[in-house]
Amino acid sequence: MDKPLLSICIPTYNRSEYLKRSIESIICQKEFLEGKVEIVVSDNTSEDDTGSVVKAYCDQFDNVYYYRNTENIRDQNFPLALSRGHGVLRRVCNDTLLYLPGSLGEMCGVIESCLRDKPFICWANGDAMDKQEVLRTDFHGYVRDISFYMTSLGCFSIWDEECEDIQKDTDGCELSLWQVRKGLELASRKNAVLVSNVRYTDTQVVEKKNISYGLYKVFCENFFSLVKPYVESHALSQEDFAFLEEDILFRFFLYWCARWELRDKGLEYSKTENLKESIRGYYREKPYWRRYQMLYAYRLCTMGTKKVLKRLLNR
């Protein structure tokens, strides 16, 4: 085999324990041991033992690669990580993912089925739609089916011939949504998308998850700013945009606003963002705002009750 079929490209920073468990879930699988899958770690100047952890795997396996940046380039590490891969398809992945037994074989099967026409492949991991399935669709169907899940880093992948100078293609990094900008570009240009809404990974829970960048700014303001040009060019309709607005409110912000209001101790918050008021300001004139308020009150109550019970049980 001249090159691996799949590059798992992992941008990382100060998460050596999570990264180690992620790598361990890959190297035990047949496709990795046969060389069909490689691991590429792009380290954003970690201050923990990430380097020594990954170098130990590099010494053991020829298809594990470690690169350390000279400075923390934040989200520009996403396209840089992809540029460092060698695979026919390169998938950028979070350092918290645990690959389920047999998942590499299933992913390789999906890639092999696409080698002739090479559509944009989106890995939705069983989250975006009700049914776990692999389906082909067009750009419009992709946006409707995946919706705001396109913000997930692990959804994005790109073919090797599309990676020339990709490390210089950094538009969208300043919005913390490079993968959305690039994914919309590829999916719209090809108008051919394969969505794999099958669960291949679990995600490790990160202690004190950092949301200080601002959930409203990134997932409302920035996300919609990347979608709007496709509405203006008529690649998407106003109805598509309205669908995304409503979908992200009920399936994303409903949960995160409740966690924000309850001041979940597992999160590191923005010191300036009032998430609840920002959402209210954007959505209060929408026809479904009253329904959202009712569901939000119920969600807040149930999550608050669970929080109290957990505190009592831990005494």
HELIX and SHEET records of a PDB file:
HELIX    1   1 SER A   16  ILE A   27  1                                  12    
HELIX    2   2 LYS A   30  LEU A   33  1                                   4    
HELIX    3   3 THR A   50  GLN A   60  1                                  11    
HELIX    4   4 ARG A   74  GLN A   76  5                                   3    
HELIX    5   5 ASN A   77  SER A   83  1                                   7    
HELIX    6   6 SER A  103  GLU A  112  1                                  10    
HELIX    7   7 PHE A  139  ILE A  146  1                                   8    
HELIX    8   8 SER A  147  THR A  151  5                                   5    
HELIX    9   9 LEU A  153  CYS A  155  5                                   3    
HELIX   10  10 ASP A  160  GLU A  162  5                                   3    
HELIX   11  11 ILE A  166  LYS A  168  5                                   3    
HELIX   12  12 CYS A  173  LEU A  175  5                                   3    
HELIX   13  13 TRP A  178  LYS A  190  1                                  13    
HELIX   14  14 LEU A  215  TYR A  216  1                                   2    
HELIX   15  15 LYS A  217  ASN A  222  3                                   6    
HELIX   16  16 PHE A  223  GLU A  232  1                                  10    
HELIX   17  17 GLN A  238  ILE A  248  1                                  11    
HELIX   18  18 LEU A  249  PHE A  253  3                                   5    
HELIX   19  19 LEU A  254  GLU A  261  1                                   8    
HELIX   20  20 LEU A  275  TYR A  283  1                                   9    
HELIX   21  21 TRP A  289  LEU A  313  1                                  25    
SHEET    1   A 5 VAL A  64  ARG A  68  0                                        
SHEET    2   A 5 VAL A  37  ASP A  43  1                                        
SHEET    3   A 5 LEU A   6  THR A  12  1                                        
SHEET    4   A 5 LEU A  89  VAL A  92  1                                        
SHEET    5   A 5 SER A 157  TRP A 159 -1                                        
SHEET    1   B 2 LEU A  97  TYR A  99  0                                        
SHEET    2   B 2 THR A 201  THR A 203 -1                                        
SHEET    1   C 3 PHE A 120  TRP A 123  0                                        
SHEET    2   C 3 VAL A 193  SER A 196  1                                        
SHEET    3   C 3 VAL A 134  THR A 137 -1                                        
SHEET    1   D 2 LYS A 209  ASN A 210  0                                        
SHEET    2   D 2 LEU A 267  GLU A 268  1                                        
END                                                                             
